[in-house]
Amino acid sequence: MKTKLFLIWIMVLCIPLSLYAHAFEVDGIYYNYSSTTRKAYVTYRGSSYDSYSNEYTGAVIIPESVTYNGTTYSVTSISQYAFRGCSGLTSVNIPNSVTSIDEYTFYGCSGLTSVNIPNSVTSIGGYSFYYCSGLTSITIPNSVTSID
């Protein structure tokens, strides 16, 4: 009985953590992070990737690092669905600290016209630029060894 109550108590405590996909926001960009590695990952706003649309518009400049609660995190990836459905997004500047772009990252970003991928990126997930009908310029460096 004590084990059951303990498990229920743990579940109740964890529910608020699952209400948001992002852990924090800095300058209009949403992030998840690892406190052990001090790495941050660009993500979407809300409880799921389709809870919001167009939370990112115009030109987005992703910084190499962000500070949250007094700790600085290196921005190392762009998570799946991070910019999904942001039709108002026109361009993205990805810093040299990013090493991967996950699947479906820019899916449905019809207003996206240009993306410059830095030499630090080694992998691009599947469907990352699917339905990006306005995309006219993309630079993929030789460092990219995997495109799904």
C-alpha positions, 0 to 999 in steps of 0.5 A: 500500500505504501508503494502505491501511495508513493507512486501516486504521489510521484505521478502527481508531482510530475504532471506539471512538468509534462504540461509544457514542451519547453522549459524556458523562453529567452528572447522569444525562443523556447528551449529545453535543456540538460542541467548535467551537460549544460546544453539547450535545445530549441523547441516549440511552445506549448504542450505539444508541437501542434498546440500553437502555430506561428509562435516564430515569425520573421527572421529568427536568430538563434544564439550560441548560448542562453542563460537561465536561472543563472546557468549558461547553456550551449545551444546544440540542436534544434529539436523536432517540430521546433518551427513546425507550421510557422508560416510567418517565419522568413529566415533562420540564423543557426549558430556554430554551436548547433550540431544537429537539426532534428526531423520535422524541424521546419515542416510547413514553414511556407514563408521560410525563404532562406536558411544558412546551415553552419559547418558545425551541423553534422545531421539533418533529420527527415522532413526537416524542410517539408512543405517549405514552398517559399524556400529559395536558398539553403546552404548545406555544408560538407560537414553534414554527413547524414540527411534523413 
